[in-house]
């Protein structure tokens, strides 16, 4: 068991580290959006540490295939976090790539629930993006939410995202940036990561 925990921690730590590199590289040539959130610095040590903890937890319960898929999701979440903080964009490869992997495996295993959950979570976020014309909710966030639905299940994802949305509002009010654009992907990514942690503990 201890070897599995160490292996999981190392695997996810590497996934988180590579995610920070990928997220930075993906937007290296992208100019910050004029109407987007201000650029910041991703909390790289914390992202890697969180990935390590998640890997150690999941390794105690998941089989190798599940662990590999979860590591891919963590890589994508960290990359999405970094790219959004740096440039206010979430590249499709950070969302559609792992989402396609989850849905493909579910299709092979004849499990419709990830497909249904992804759509249930996608729908309200897509409506928000349409109504705000991408200003209040970007399409990268919508795709990230769909990934969360597929990874966590609709009920857990919606609950996690409700908490994340509340946290985003509170943080920006306390910071005195109310009304300014929000880099929302970090909150969604943190919510998905927290959901995976809770699932591993239950």
C-alpha positions in Angstrom: 0.0 0.0 0.0 2.8 2.4 0.9 4.5 1.8 -2.4 1.2 2.5 -4.2 0.8 5.8 -2.3 4.3 6.9 -3.1 3.9 5.9 -6.8 0.6 7.8 -7.0 2.1 10.9 -5.4 5.1 10.9 -7.8 2.8 10.3 -10.8 0.5 13.1 -9.9 3.3 15.4 -8.8 4.9 14.9 -12.2 1.5 15.5 -13.9 1.0 18.7 -12.0 4.6 19.9 -12.8 4.2 19.2 -16.5 0.8 20.9 -16.4 2.4 24.1 -15.2 4.9 23.9 -18.0 2.3 23.1 -20.6 -0.1 25.8 -19.4 2.7 28.4 -19.7 3.9 27.2 -23.1 0.4 27.1 -24.6 -0.1 30.8 -24.0 3.4 32.0 -24.4 2.6 33.7 -27.7 -0.9 34.8 -26.7 -1.5 38.5 -25.9 -3.7 39.2 -22.8 -7.3 39.9 -23.8 -8.2 43.6 -23.6 -11.4 42.7 -21.8 -10.1 39.8 -19.9 -8.8 39.5 -16.4 -5.5 41.0 -15.5 -2.5 38.7 -15.8 -1.1 37.0 -12.7 1.4 34.4 -11.5 0.1 30.8 -11.0 0.8 29.4 -7.5 3.1 26.7 -9.0 4.3 25.1 -5.7 0.8 24.8 -4.4 -0.5 23.3 -7.6 2.2 20.7 -7.5 1.6 20.0 -3.8 -2.1 19.6 -4.4 -1.4 17.2 -7.2 0.8 15.1 -5.0 -1.8 14.9 -2.2 -4.5 13.9 -4.7 -2.3 11.3 -6.2 -1.5 9.8 -2.8 -5.2 9.6 -1.9 -6.4 8.2 -5.2 -3.6 5.6 -5.3 -5.2 3.9 -2.3 -8.4 3.1 -4.1 -8.0 3.4 -7.9 -6.8 0.8 -10.3 -3.9 1.6 -12.7 -6.2 2.6 -15.6 -8.3 4.9 -13.4 -5.2 6.4 -11.9 -3.7 7.2 -15.3 -6.9 8.8 -16.5 -7.1 10.9 -13.3 -3.5 12.0 -13.8 -4.4 13.2 -17.3 -7.2 15.2 -15.8 -5.0 16.7 -13.2 -2.4 17.6 -15.9 -5.2 19.4 -17.8 -6.6 21.2 -14.8 -3.2 22.6 -13.8 -2.5 23.6 -17.4 -5.9 25.3 -17.6 -5.3 27.1 -14.3 -1.9 28.5 -15.4 -3.1 29.5 -18.9 -6.1 31.4 -17.5 -4.1 33.2 -14.8 -1.4 34.2 -17.3 -3.5 35.2 -20.3 -7.2 34.8 -19.5 -7.7 31.9 -21.9 -8.2 28.2 -21.5 -6.9 26.2 -24.6 -9.2 23.5 -25.9 -6.5 20.9 -25.4 -6.8 21.4 -21.7 -10.5 20.6 -21.7 -11.6 18.7 -24.8 -8.6 16.4 -24.7 -9.3 14.8 -21.3 -13.1 15.1 -21.8 -12.8 13.1 -25.0 -10.7 10.5 -23.2 -13.3 10.1 -20.4 -16.2 9.9 -22.8 -14.4 7.4 -25.1 -13.6 5.1 -22.2 -17.2 5.4 -20.9 -18.5 4.5 -24.4 -16.3 1.4 -24.6 -17.5 0.3 -21.1 -21.1 1.1 -22.0 -21.5 3.7 -19.2 -23.7 6.5 -20.3 -23.5 8.5 -17.0 -20.4 10.5 -17.9 -22.0 11.6 -21.2 -25.2 12.6 -19.4 -23.4 14.3 -16.5 -21.2 16.3 -18.9 -24.2 17.6 -20.8 -26.2 18.4 -17.6 -23.3 20.5 -16.3 -22.5 21.9 -19.8 -26.0 23.3 -20.4 -26.3 26.0 -17.7 -22.7 27.2 -18.2 -23.2 27.3 -22.0 -26.4 29.4 -21.4 -24.5 31.8 -19.2 -21.8 32.2 -21.9 -24.4 32.8 -24.5 -26.2 35.4 -22.5 -23.1 37.2 -21.4 -21.6 36.9 -25.0 -18.5 35.3 -23.5 -17.7 38.2 -21.1 -19.2 36.9 -17.9 -18.5 33.2 -18.7 -15.9 32.2 -21.4 -16.3 29.1 -23.5 -13.1 27.7 -22.1 -14.8 27.8 -18.7 -17.9 26.1 -20.2 -15.7 23.2 -21.6 -13.9 22.9 -18.3 -17.3 22.6 -16.5 -18.3 19.8 -18.9 -15.0 18.1 -18.0 -15.9 18.4 -14.4 -19.3 16.9 -15.0 -17.8 13.9 -16.7 -15.1 13.4 -14.1 -17.2 13.9 -10.9 -20.8 13.2 -12.0 -23.5 15.9 -12.4 -24.6 16.3 -8.8 -21.1 16.5 -7.3 -19.9 18.8 -10.1 -22.8 21.2 -9.7 -22.3 21.4 -6.0 -18.5 21.9 -6.3 -19.0 24.6 -8.9 -21.6 26.4 -6.8 -19.1 26.6 -4.0 -16.4 27.7 -6.4 -18.6 30.4 -7.8 -19.3 31.7 -4.3 -15.6 31.6 -3.4 -14.8 33.6 -6.6 -17.3 36.3 -5.7 -16.1 36.6 -2.1 -12.4 36.6 -3.1 -12.9 39.4 -5.6 -15.0 41.5 -3.2 -12.5 41.2 -0.5 -9.7 42.1 -2.9 -11.6 45.2 -4.0 -11.9 44.0 -7.6 -15.7 43.7 -7.8 -16.9 44.2 -11.3 -13.5 43.3 -12.9 -13.2 40.3 -15.1 -12.5 37.0 -13.2 -10.1 34.3 -14.3 -12.7 31.6 -13.4 -10.8 28.5 -14.6 -8.7 28.3 -11.4 -11.9 28.1 -9.3 -13.4 25.5 -11.5 -10.1 23.5 -11.6 -9.8 23.7 -7.8 -13.4 22.5 -7.5 -12.8 19.5 -9.7 -9.6 18.7 -7.8 -11.4 19.0 -4.5 -14.2 16.8 -5.8 -11.8 14.1 -6.7 -10.2 14.3 -3.3 -13.5 14.0 -1.5 -14.4 11.1 -3.7 -11.2 9.4 -2.8 -11.9 9.8 0.9 -15.4 8.6 0.8 
